[in-house]
Structures are given as structure tokens and as C-alpha cells.
């Protein structure tokens, strides 16, 4: 008989990826969306493979061939940890199907193990996408051997396990500490964001500590990544170099032991934590107060902000890019960016005059492209409609226009992104001594793309809703609108950044298109209707 935790994981994974619905439905639109999602995923995967292959070739070309597998494993693990931390403990707790699952003849360990397995498998897919091209490049430069292939395959297979366990354990600890409190969602979100900030600050401090004579060098970056941020990666290099065959076995053992200990430790408290989370809060005495009236728009807007700050997974995923922008702005306050640029210009005047032109006049335009990338990472509007879930009938039946509902749901995205983008733009322009046109383009892009993020995000959610979710993470992290917008903004932002070395044309063109689309979509919202 198949292990129950494996069967539970299979059921959850099939539902997560939408295979069952696309295979069983008679609705052709569902199948078209599934095929479209698969095609988009394939395109993005090919682009990612190209970037990773280039990364591996550059490292090997610098004579770092032996360190390439361990560096790639460490990088994949760090990215896995970051996104697992953003997901929080929502894969384990406060699930809509909790009562149904717990009524089955399965143990709590089986439930936790199945949830952990699904998260591991999803992240393993990403790790495979990283390691397959890296391994191919490694064998081209270092030569092929079956021992190295077996070592890299085993390391890839277990690479996502430890970061997933550590991120989930930290999120579970926050959940357990705040589960019985009234404002548990807000506290979990704030503590999670503070944890992310602390991790970034620790990473930055380690990076600066390692930069002795190799400031900005890829060798120093690889050392920081493999030795300080993810030390188990060093064991892979030991095995590949022949210095210690035990390295890969230690890597596997630590990963499996961490997963087993997590399941064993959490199982006794699983039901208690879920019960506390499903309890909507501590009782409070009713206090009579004056009834305040407001417009439908501001009532819906307050509801959106309340929803955002009452859900930890929604908050952490919704403001991730904004948080990174604010951290970058604060870091720039303590860096003499103008002196660094002047030093690079003086060193490049004789050898690379084109680089001098870029550093002197094009940096604000390139920075506008990076604004687009990080703003696109914060799009609560792309999941705001789906989060209504089974209660959407109450909202859709209200005597309020679709345009009012959509604008109210997109406004938090606009405001949060605009605050972060304007802050980092102002700091960067002030530090670089940017001219008036640079200020205009940076601040204009911050406002325009923030508005586009909110408006186009809610439109994508209208076109690709997901109301039958079991956990909020499936909507705020894994849904089609969030994926499409995040990846689309990433590709657009990097393209703008690259084209901006030629001038301001690409940034202005993107801003103009975003303005036209915003006006068009707002007008189009008045013709749309919401149905249950």
C-alpha cells in the first residue's frame, strides 16, 4: 500500500498545478488557459536557461570551474529560501481543506510531510532549471566523469530541502508565537518583513566583510555565497575535487535530518496552531460609537488595506519589491555613490569611452528599468479579486460599478509601489547629482509604472480568476496573474535597462505605453460586469 503522505502530496500537487481541472473539465476556456500557462512557462524557462548558461560560462572563463556547481547550488538554495519565506507557513496552517484532511485516517505527521513534500517538489523544479545548464557548462570546461555527474545530481536533488525546511520553520515559529493574538495576521506580516530585512542586512554585512582586494569581483561573490550564506555548498566542492568523498553524504544527511526533525517537532503542535489560527481573534467588548459614513470607493479601499494587513502571506508577497526598493534607498543614504561613479569614470576614460558616456549620462535611465523590475514584484492587485473566494457574491451583488471596485482594489498597489519607487528614485538622483531630465524620467517612471502595476494587475486577475483556492499562498504566490505580471515586468525592466545605454528613448516609450494602457483600461472597466 502506498504511503499516505505520498498520496496526500500527489492530490495536493495535482490541484496546485491545475492538471485535474484541465483534464476533467468540458470548458474549452479552462484548457486554453492551461495550455497558455504552459507555453508562457516554457518561454520563461528558456530565457532563464539562457541567463544561467551565460552565468556559468563567465565563471568558468574566470578560472572558477571547480566552484561553479557549489556556487550554483548555493544560489538556487538562497532563492528557494527567499521565496519559501515569502510563502510563509500558509502551506501548513489555516487551510480551507483542514477539516476535510484531518477527518481522513491519516496522522498529523503524514499531513505535514505531504505539505512539505509538495513545497520541496515545486522548488526542485527551479533547482533543476538552474543546475542542468550549469552542469553542461561545467563538463565542457572540466571534462566529464560519472562520479562528478552522480555528485551534482545528488546535490541538486537535495538542494531545495534544507532551505525549504529552514524557511518553513522560521515562518512556523512566527505563526505559533502570534496564533492566539487578535491581530495575528498583521503581526505575522510585520515580523516576517522584519525577518527579511534582517536577512538582507546580514547578507550585505557578510559581502562587505569579504570584499578585501576583490571588491566587486565574482570570486568574492562566490566565496560569500558558498562559505557564509550557504556553507553546506562547500561540501559539494570537497567531493568534486576529491578532497573528501564524505562531503556529498554530509550534504544529503543534513538535509534529510532537518526535514525529519521538523516533521517530528511540529506534529504535536499542529492541531493547536491551526485551531488558534482558525479562531478569528480574541473577544472584545462592544463599544457604542458614532456611525461614520463614506463613499463606496473609500469603504472598499479601507477593506482592501484591512485585507492586505490582516494576511501575512498576502502582505509579505504583496510588498516584497517595495521593501527591496526601500532597503536600497536606505543603503544609498550611507554610500557616496558619486565618488564611486567618478572613480569608475576615471579608470575607464582611456579603455572604454562608451562606458564613460553611460556612467555620466545614462545611469538614471538604466535605474528606471530596475524600478520596473522591483515594482513588478509588488502587485497585490493581481490577486485581490481572487482572494474574495467563496464570499465574492457579497461584493459582486453590491450596487457599485465594476470600475469603482477595480480602482479600489488597485489603489493599495499603486500607493505602496509609488512610495517605495519615489523614495529610492529621489535618493539615487540626489546622490548622483542627476540633471533635470534624469529626475523627470526617474520620478515619472515611479508614478506611471506604479499606477500601471495596480490597474493592469487587477485586469489580469479579472481575466484569470482563481476563486477555488485552499490556501492564500496559491493565489498571492502561485496564481497565473501574479506569475504573468511578475515575469513580464522582469523581462520588460531588464530590456529597458539594456536599451537605456543608448539613451532615454526606451524608458519614455514604456512610460507612454503604460499611460495609454492605464487610460484605456480605466475606460474599459466601466463596460465590465462581475458574476458569481
C-alpha positions as CSV (number, residue, x, y, z in Angstrom):
1,X,0.0,0.0,0.0
2,X,1.3,3.4,-1.0
3,X,2.4,5.6,1.9
4,X,-0.5,8.0,2.9
5,X,1.7,11.1,2.9
6,X,2.8,10.4,-0.7
7,X,-0.8,10.1,-1.7
8,X,-1.8,13.3,0.0
9,X,1.1,15.1,-1.7
10,X,0.1,13.8,-5.1
11,X,-3.5,15.1,-4.6
12,X,-2.3,18.5,-3.4
13,X,0.2,18.8,-6.3
14,X,-2.4,17.9,-8.9
15,X,-4.7,20.5,-7.6
16,X,-1.9,23.1,-7.2
17,X,-0.9,22.8,-10.9
18,X,-4.4,22.6,-12.2
19,X,-3.9,19.3,-14.0
20,X,-7.1,17.6,-12.8
21,X,-9.3,20.6,-13.6
22,X,-7.9,21.0,-17.1
23,X,-8.1,17.2,-17.8
24,X,-11.6,16.7,-16.5
25,X,-13.4,19.9,-17.5
26,X,-15.6,20.3,-20.5
27,X,-15.0,24.1,-20.6
28,X,-12.5,24.8,-23.5
29,X,-11.5,28.1,-22.0
30,X,-10.0,26.3,-19.0
31,X,-8.0,24.1,-21.3
32,X,-6.9,27.1,-23.3
33,X,-5.7,28.9,-20.1
34,X,-3.8,25.8,-19.1
35,X,-2.1,25.5,-22.5
36,X,-1.3,29.2,-22.5
37,X,0.2,29.0,-19.0
38,X,2.3,26.0,-20.1
39,X,3.6,27.9,-23.1
40,X,4.4,31.0,-21.0
41,X,6.2,28.8,-18.5
42,X,8.2,27.2,-21.3
43,X,9.2,30.6,-22.8
44,X,10.3,32.0,-19.4
45,X,12.2,28.7,-18.7
46,X,14.1,29.1,-21.9
47,X,15.1,32.7,-21.1
48,X,16.1,31.6,-17.6
49,X,18.2,28.8,-19.1
50,X,20.0,31.3,-21.4
51,X,20.9,33.6,-18.5
52,X,22.1,30.7,-16.3
53,X,24.2,29.3,-19.1
54,X,25.9,32.7,-19.6
55,X,26.5,32.9,-15.8
56,X,28.2,29.5,-15.8
57,X,30.3,30.4,-18.9
58,X,31.5,33.6,-17.3
59,X,32.5,31.9,-14.1
60,X,34.3,29.1,-15.9
61,X,36.1,31.6,-18.1
62,X,37.5,33.3,-15.0
63,X,39.1,30.1,-13.9
64,X,36.4,29.2,-11.2
65,X,35.3,26.0,-12.8
66,X,35.6,23.8,-9.7
67,X,33.5,26.3,-7.7
68,X,30.7,26.6,-10.3
69,X,28.5,23.7,-9.1
70,X,28.7,24.7,-5.5
71,X,28.0,28.3,-6.3
72,X,25.0,27.4,-8.4
73,X,23.6,25.1,-5.7
74,X,24.1,27.9,-3.1
75,X,22.4,30.5,-5.4
76,X,19.5,28.2,-6.0
77,X,19.2,27.5,-2.3
78,X,19.2,31.2,-1.4
79,X,16.5,32.0,-3.9
80,X,14.5,29.0,-2.7
81,X,14.8,30.2,0.9
82,X,13.7,33.7,0.0
83,X,10.6,32.7,-1.9
84,X,9.7,30.0,0.7
85,X,10.0,32.6,3.4
86,X,7.6,34.8,1.4
87,X,5.2,31.9,1.2
88,X,5.4,31.6,5.0
89,X,3.7,28.7,6.8
90,X,0.5,29.0,4.7
91,X,1.1,25.7,3.1
92,X,0.8,24.1,6.6
93,X,-1.7,26.1,8.5
94,X,-5.2,27.7,8.2
95,X,-6.1,25.7,5.1
96,X,-9.6,25.7,3.8
97,X,-9.5,21.9,3.5
98,X,-8.1,21.4,7.0
99,X,-11.2,19.8,8.5
100,X,-11.6,17.5,5.5
101,X,-8.0,16.4,5.6
102,X,-7.9,15.8,9.3
103,X,-11.1,13.7,9.1
104,X,-9.2,11.2,7.0
105,X,-7.5,8.2,8.6
106,X,-4.1,9.9,8.4
107,X,-1.7,11.1,11.1
108,X,-0.5,14.7,11.6
109,X,3.0,13.6,10.6
110,X,1.6,12.4,7.2
111,X,-0.2,15.7,6.6
112,X,2.9,17.8,7.5
113,X,5.1,15.5,5.4
114,X,2.9,15.7,2.4
115,X,2.7,19.5,2.6
116,X,6.5,19.8,2.9
117,X,7.0,17.4,0.0
118,X,4.8,19.5,-2.3
119,X,6.8,22.6,-1.4
120,X,10.0,20.7,-2.0
121,X,9.0,19.4,-5.4
122,X,7.9,22.8,-6.6
123,X,11.3,24.3,-5.7
124,X,13.1,21.2,-7.0
125,X,11.8,22.1,-10.5
126,X,13.5,25.5,-10.2
127,X,16.8,23.9,-8.9
128,X,16.8,21.5,-11.9
129,X,16.3,24.5,-14.2
130,X,19.4,26.1,-12.7
131,X,21.6,23.0,-12.4
132,X,21.1,21.4,-15.8
133,X,22.7,24.1,-17.9
134,X,25.3,24.7,-15.2
135,X,26.3,21.0,-15.2
136,X,26.6,21.0,-19.0
137,X,28.9,24.0,-19.0
138,X,30.9,22.5,-16.1
139,X,31.6,19.3,-18.0
140,X,32.6,21.3,-21.1
141,X,35.3,23.1,-19.2
142,X,36.3,20.4,-16.6
143,X,35.7,17.2,-18.6
144,X,33.0,14.6,-18.0
145,X,33.1,11.9,-15.3
146,X,30.4,9.7,-13.9
147,X,31.4,10.4,-10.3
148,X,31.0,14.2,-10.8
149,X,27.7,13.6,-12.5
150,X,26.4,11.5,-9.6
151,X,27.6,14.1,-7.1
152,X,26.0,17.0,-8.9
153,X,22.7,15.1,-9.4
154,X,22.5,14.1,-5.7
155,X,23.3,17.7,-4.7
156,X,20.6,19.1,-7.0
157,X,18.1,16.5,-5.7
158,X,18.5,17.6,-2.1
159,X,19.4,21.3,-2.7
160,X,15.9,22.7,-2.0
161,X,15.2,20.6,1.0
162,X,17.2,22.4,3.7
163,X,16.2,26.0,2.6
164,X,12.5,25.0,2.4
165,X,12.7,23.4,5.9
166,X,14.5,26.4,7.5
167,X,12.2,29.0,5.9
168,X,9.1,27.0,6.9
169,X,10.4,26.5,10.4
170,X,11.0,30.2,10.8
171,X,7.6,31.0,9.5
172,X,6.0,28.4,11.7
173,X,7.7,29.9,14.7
174,X,6.3,33.3,13.9
175,X,2.9,31.7,13.4
176,X,3.0,29.8,16.7
177,X,4.0,32.9,18.6
178,X,1.2,35.1,17.2
179,X,-1.5,32.5,16.6
180,X,-3.6,33.4,19.7
181,X,-3.4,37.1,19.3
182,X,-6.1,39.3,18.0
183,X,-4.1,41.0,15.2
184,X,-2.2,37.8,14.4
185,X,-2.2,38.4,10.6
186,X,-0.7,41.9,10.9
187,X,1.9,40.8,13.5
188,X,2.9,37.8,11.4
189,X,3.3,40.0,8.3
190,X,5.3,42.7,10.1
191,X,7.6,40.1,11.8
192,X,8.1,38.3,8.6
193,X,9.1,41.6,6.8
194,X,11.5,42.4,9.7
195,X,13.0,39.0,9.3
196,X,13.5,39.6,5.6
197,X,15.2,42.9,6.3
198,X,17.5,41.3,8.9
199,X,18.5,38.6,6.4
200,X,19.3,41.2,3.8
201,X,21.3,43.3,6.2
202,X,23.2,40.2,7.3
203,X,24.0,39.3,3.7
204,X,25.2,42.8,3.0
205,X,27.4,42.8,6.0
206,X,29.0,39.5,5.0
207,X,29.5,40.7,1.5
208,X,31.3,43.9,2.7
209,X,33.4,41.8,5.1
210,X,34.6,39.5,2.3
211,X,35.5,42.4,-0.1
212,X,39.1,42.9,0.7
213,X,41.1,43.2,-2.5
214,X,38.4,41.8,-4.7
215,X,35.7,44.4,-4.3
216,X,33.0,43.7,-6.8
217,X,34.8,40.6,-8.1
218,X,32.8,37.5,-9.0
219,X,35.3,35.4,-7.0
220,X,34.4,37.3,-3.8
221,X,30.7,36.9,-4.6
222,X,31.1,33.1,-5.0
223,X,33.1,32.9,-1.7
224,X,30.4,34.8,0.2
225,X,27.6,32.7,-1.3
226,X,29.2,29.3,-0.7
227,X,31.1,29.9,2.5
228,X,29.0,32.2,4.6
229,X,25.4,32.4,3.2
230,X,25.0,28.7,2.4
231,X,28.0,26.8,4.0
232,X,26.8,23.2,3.1
233,X,27.6,24.0,-0.6
234,X,31.4,23.8,0.3
235,X,30.9,20.0,0.9
236,X,30.0,19.6,-2.8
237,X,33.3,21.2,-3.8
238,X,35.2,18.9,-1.5
239,X,33.7,15.8,-3.2
240,X,34.2,17.1,-6.7
241,X,37.8,18.0,-6.0
242,X,38.5,14.6,-4.5
243,X,39.5,16.0,-1.1
244,X,36.6,14.5,0.8
245,X,34.1,11.9,-0.6
246,X,32.1,12.3,2.5
247,X,31.0,15.8,1.5
248,X,28.0,14.9,-0.6
249,X,26.8,12.4,2.0
250,X,27.1,15.0,4.7
251,X,25.1,17.4,2.4
252,X,22.3,14.7,2.0
253,X,22.3,13.7,5.6
254,X,21.9,17.3,7.0
255,X,19.1,18.0,4.5
256,X,17.1,14.8,5.4
257,X,17.8,15.2,9.2
258,X,16.5,18.7,9.1
259,X,13.3,17.6,7.3
260,X,12.7,14.7,9.7
261,X,13.3,16.8,12.8
262,X,10.9,19.5,11.5
263,X,8.1,17.0,10.9
264,X,8.6,15.3,14.3
265,X,8.8,18.5,16.2
266,X,5.8,20.2,14.6
267,X,3.4,17.3,14.6
268,X,2.4,17.5,18.4
269,X,1.5,21.2,18.0
270,X,-0.1,21.1,14.5
271,X,-3.7,20.9,15.6
272,X,-3.3,23.6,18.4
273,X,-1.7,26.1,16.0
274,X,-4.4,25.5,13.4
275,X,-7.2,25.9,16.0
276,X,-5.7,29.2,17.2
277,X,-5.4,30.5,13.6
278,X,-8.9,29.5,12.6
279,X,-10.2,31.3,15.7
280,X,-10.8,34.8,14.3
281,X,-9.5,36.6,17.3
282,X,-9.9,37.4,20.9
283,X,-13.2,38.5,22.1
284,X,-13.5,42.3,22.6
285,X,-16.3,44.2,24.3
286,X,-18.6,46.0,22.0
287,X,-18.4,49.8,22.3
288,X,-21.0,52.1,21.1
289,X,-19.7,54.8,18.8
290,X,-20.8,57.2,16.2
291,X,-21.6,55.7,12.8
292,X,-19.3,57.2,10.1
293,X,-20.3,57.4,6.5
294,X,-18.1,57.5,3.5
295,X,-18.2,56.9,-0.2
296,X,-18.3,53.4,-1.7
297,X,-14.8,53.8,-3.1
298,X,-13.2,54.7,0.3
299,X,-15.2,52.0,2.0
300,X,-13.8,49.4,-0.4
301,X,-10.4,50.9,-0.2
302,X,-10.4,50.5,3.6
303,X,-11.5,47.0,3.1
304,X,-8.6,46.3,0.8
305,X,-6.0,47.7,3.2
306,X,-7.5,45.7,6.0
307,X,-7.3,42.5,4.0
308,X,-3.7,43.3,3.0
309,X,-2.5,43.9,6.5
310,X,-4.5,41.0,8.1
311,X,-2.9,38.3,6.0
312,X,0.8,37.6,6.5
313,X,1.3,35.8,3.2
314,X,-0.6,38.4,1.2
315,X,1.4,41.2,2.9
316,X,4.8,39.6,2.5
317,X,4.3,38.7,-1.2
318,X,2.5,42.0,-1.9
319,X,5.2,44.4,-0.7
320,X,8.4,42.3,-1.4
321,X,9.5,44.5,-4.2
322,X,8.6,47.7,-2.4
323,X,10.6,46.5,0.6
324,X,13.6,45.9,-1.6
325,X,13.3,49.4,-3.0
326,X,13.2,51.0,0.4
327,X,16.1,48.9,1.6
328,X,18.1,50.0,-1.5
329,X,17.2,53.7,-0.8
330,X,18.2,53.5,2.8
331,X,21.5,51.8,1.8
332,X,22.2,54.5,-0.7
333,X,21.9,57.1,2.0
334,X,25.1,55.8,3.5
335,X,27.0,55.3,0.3
336,X,28.9,58.0,-1.6
337,X,27.7,56.9,-5.0
338,X,29.0,60.0,-6.8
339,X,32.6,59.2,-5.7
340,X,32.3,55.6,-6.8
341,X,31.0,56.6,-10.3
342,X,33.7,59.2,-10.7
343,X,36.3,56.6,-9.8
344,X,34.9,54.2,-12.4
345,X,34.8,57.0,-15.0
346,X,38.5,57.9,-14.4
347,X,39.5,54.3,-14.8
348,X,37.5,53.8,-18.0
349,X,38.4,57.1,-19.9
350,X,41.2,55.6,-21.9
351,X,40.0,52.0,-22.4
352,X,36.2,52.3,-22.7
353,X,34.9,55.8,-23.7
354,X,31.4,54.4,-24.3
355,X,31.3,53.2,-20.7
356,X,32.2,56.7,-19.6
357,X,29.2,58.1,-21.5
358,X,27.0,55.5,-19.9
359,X,28.2,56.3,-16.4
360,X,27.9,60.0,-16.9
361,X,24.6,60.4,-18.6
362,X,22.6,57.1,-18.8
363,X,22.6,55.7,-15.2
364,X,19.2,57.2,-14.3
365,X,17.6,55.7,-17.4
366,X,19.0,52.3,-16.6
367,X,17.9,52.7,-13.0
368,X,14.4,53.3,-14.3
369,X,14.5,49.8,-15.8
370,X,15.4,48.4,-12.4
371,X,12.5,50.3,-10.9
372,X,10.2,48.4,-13.3
373,X,11.6,45.1,-12.2
374,X,11.2,45.6,-8.5
375,X,7.8,47.4,-8.8
376,X,6.5,44.4,-10.7
377,X,7.4,42.2,-7.8
378,X,4.8,44.0,-5.6
379,X,1.4,43.6,-7.2
380,X,-1.3,42.8,-4.6
381,X,-3.9,43.8,-7.2
382,X,-3.1,40.7,-9.3
383,X,-4.6,38.6,-6.5
384,X,-7.1,41.0,-4.9
385,X,-10.1,39.8,-6.8
386,X,-9.3,36.1,-6.3
387,X,-8.9,36.5,-2.6
388,X,-12.6,37.2,-2.3
389,X,-13.0,33.5,-2.8
390,X,-16.4,32.0,-1.9
391,X,-17.5,35.4,-0.4
392,X,-17.3,37.2,-3.8
393,X,-21.0,37.1,-4.2
394,X,-21.5,39.7,-1.5
395,X,-19.1,42.1,-3.3
396,X,-20.4,41.4,-6.8
397,X,-24.0,42.0,-5.7
398,X,-23.3,45.4,-4.2
399,X,-24.8,48.4,-6.1
400,X,-21.3,49.6,-7.0
401,X,-19.8,49.7,-10.5
402,X,-17.1,47.4,-11.6
403,X,-14.8,50.4,-12.2
404,X,-15.2,51.5,-8.6
405,X,-14.4,48.0,-7.3
406,X,-11.3,47.6,-9.6
407,X,-9.9,51.1,-8.8
408,X,-10.4,50.5,-5.0
409,X,-8.6,47.1,-5.3
410,X,-5.7,48.6,-7.4
411,X,-5.1,51.7,-5.3
412,X,-3.1,50.0,-2.5
413,X,-0.8,48.5,-5.1
414,X,-0.3,52.0,-6.6
415,X,0.3,53.8,-3.3
416,X,2.7,51.2,-1.8
417,X,4.8,51.0,-5.0
418,X,4.8,54.7,-5.6
419,X,6.1,55.4,-2.0
420,X,9.0,52.9,-2.4
421,X,9.8,53.9,-6.0
422,X,9.7,57.7,-5.4
423,X,11.9,57.3,-2.3
424,X,14.7,55.3,-3.9
425,X,14.4,57.5,-7.1
426,X,14.9,60.7,-5.1
427,X,17.8,59.3,-3.1
428,X,19.6,58.0,-6.2
429,X,19.1,61.2,-8.2
430,X,20.3,63.3,-5.3
431,X,23.3,61.1,-4.7
432,X,24.4,61.1,-8.3
433,X,23.7,64.8,-8.9
434,X,21.3,63.9,-11.7
435,X,20.2,66.5,-14.2
436,X,16.6,67.7,-14.6
437,X,15.8,65.1,-17.3
438,X,17.1,62.3,-15.2
439,X,14.9,63.4,-12.2
440,X,11.9,63.7,-14.5
441,X,12.3,60.2,-16.0
442,X,13.0,58.5,-12.7
443,X,10.1,60.1,-10.8
444,X,7.8,59.9,-13.8
445,X,8.5,56.1,-14.2
446,X,8.0,55.6,-10.5
447,X,4.5,57.1,-10.6
448,X,3.4,55.8,-14.1
449,X,4.5,52.2,-13.7
450,X,3.2,52.0,-10.1
451,X,-0.2,53.0,-11.5
452,X,0.1,50.5,-14.3
453,X,1.0,47.8,-11.9
454,X,-2.2,48.3,-10.0
455,X,-4.5,48.7,-12.9
456,X,-3.1,46.0,-15.2
457,X,-2.7,43.7,-12.2
458,X,-6.4,43.8,-11.4
459,X,-7.3,43.4,-15.0
460,X,-5.2,40.2,-15.2
461,X,-6.9,38.9,-12.1
462,X,-10.3,39.6,-13.8
463,X,-9.2,37.6,-16.9
464,X,-7.6,34.8,-14.9
465,X,-9.5,34.5,-11.6
466,X,-8.8,31.7,-9.1
467,X,-11.7,31.5,-6.5
468,X,-11.5,27.9,-5.6
469,X,-8.2,28.1,-3.6
470,X,-7.5,26.2,-0.4
471,X,-4.7,28.4,0.8
472,X,-4.0,32.1,0.2
473,X,-0.4,31.2,-1.0
474,X,-2.0,29.6,-4.1
475,X,-3.4,33.0,-5.0
476,X,-0.8,35.5,-3.9
477,X,2.3,33.5,-4.9
478,X,1.4,30.8,-7.5
479,X,-1.6,32.2,-9.5
480,X,-1.4,33.0,-13.2
481,X,-2.0,36.8,-12.9
482,X,0.9,37.1,-10.3
483,X,3.2,35.0,-12.3
484,X,2.4,36.7,-15.6
485,X,2.9,40.2,-14.3
486,X,6.0,39.5,-12.2
487,X,7.8,37.7,-15.0
488,X,6.6,40.2,-17.6
489,X,7.8,43.2,-15.5
490,X,11.1,41.4,-15.0
491,X,11.7,40.9,-18.8
492,X,10.4,44.4,-19.6
493,X,12.6,46.1,-16.9
494,X,15.8,44.3,-17.9
495,X,15.1,45.1,-21.6
496,X,14.6,48.8,-20.7
497,X,17.8,48.7,-18.6
498,X,19.8,47.3,-21.5
499,X,18.4,49.6,-24.1
500,X,18.9,52.7,-21.9
501,X,22.6,52.6,-22.6
502,X,21.6,54.2,-25.9
503,X,19.5,57.0,-24.3
504,X,16.2,57.8,-22.7
505,X,14.0,56.6,-25.6
506,X,13.2,53.1,-24.2
507,X,12.1,54.5,-20.8
508,X,9.9,57.2,-22.3
509,X,8.4,54.8,-24.8
510,X,7.4,52.3,-22.0
511,X,6.0,55.2,-19.8
512,X,3.9,56.4,-22.8
513,X,2.6,52.9,-23.5
514,X,1.7,52.5,-19.8
515,X,-0.2,55.8,-19.7
516,X,-2.2,54.9,-22.8
517,X,-3.0,51.4,-21.3
518,X,-4.0,52.8,-18.0
519,X,-6.4,55.3,-19.6
520,X,-7.8,52.6,-21.9
521,X,-8.3,50.0,-19.1
522,X,-10.0,52.5,-16.8
523,X,-12.4,53.4,-19.5
524,X,-12.9,49.7,-20.3
525,X,-13.6,48.9,-16.6
526,X,-16.9,50.7,-17.0
527,X,-18.1,48.2,-19.5
528,X,-17.3,45.1,-17.5
529,X,-19.6,43.1,-15.2
530,X,-18.8,40.7,-12.4
531,X,-20.6,37.5,-12.0
532,X,-20.5,34.9,-9.2
